[in-house]
Amino acid sequence: MHISVKNKIVTIVGLGRSGIASAKLILQLGGQVKVSDSASAKKIQQSLIDSKLEKKIIVESGQHTKEFIQDSDLLVLSPGVRFDAQPVLWAREKNIPVLGEIEFAWQHCPCGVVAITGSNGKTTTATVTAEILKTAGRSVALCGNIGSPFSKYVLGLKPTDLVVLEVSSFQMETIETFKPHVAVFLNFSQNHLDRHKDLEEYFTAKARIFMNQTSEDFAILDFNEPRHQE
């Protein structure tokens, strides 16, 4: 479901690159931005100055508080924020919708997406894929976990463009309607168990890349990966 942010209060949890890109997108869409981040006020202020966002958004630094969250119309999470983090639980208590940055950007993306995940080789594969498409004459935005947030590009894209998007398990945890036309799951090995409780949870998060695809889309998997044969 597409969520309009015009004249709405949107709170971003976790600034970083994705948070900054989300903030700029929300402002362009006519929303009011708040940011809650556990980093120090000095660090947050410098990030706002560097990104030319000072005086444009309301900031809570050094902590997350229920009072700051509860007047929001929408919560947008940066990839490093767990979906069971305290701000998310506070939002749920108030029936405030919660979206990850990838899902939020997707809802404003006018063109097709090639999404690539896996435990190893994502960046290389995404980069090569983007170059192949460019050589074929397509206008391509290469973004996502590769370092440049999806939110940074969506309003500048045309329906004929393509997005090549590197996605992590963290980013897949918070998708709802995200539907890449081409979804690639390269491989799977033990990783990120500091974030996921076990390998099954980690695999399930990555496999969500396919969950909204239909017969009109393409799913590309490694046939030699045992879990992909299940």
PEZI-V676293 format. One record per run of one state. SS is the DSSP state (H for helix, E for strand, C for the rest). FROM is the first residue (numbers start at 1). LEN is the number of residues. If there is no record, write none. Layout:
# PEZI-V676293
SS_FROM_LEN / SS_FROM_LEN
This chain:
# PEZI-V676293
C_1_8 / E_9_5 / C_14_2 / H_16_13 / C_29_3 / E_32_6 / C_38_3 / H_41_10 / C_51_7 / E_58_4 / C_62_4 / H_66_4 / C_70_4 / E_74_4 / C_78_8 / H_86_8 / C_94_3 / E_97_4 / H_101_6 / C_107_5 / E_112_6 / C_118_4 / H_122_14 / C_136_4 / E_140_5 / C_145_5 / H_150_3 / C_153_1 / H_154_3 / C_157_5 / E_162_5 / C_167_2 / H_169_4 / C_173_9 / E_182_4 / C_186_13 / H_199_12 / C_211_7 / E_218_4 / C_222_4 / H_226_4 / C_230_1
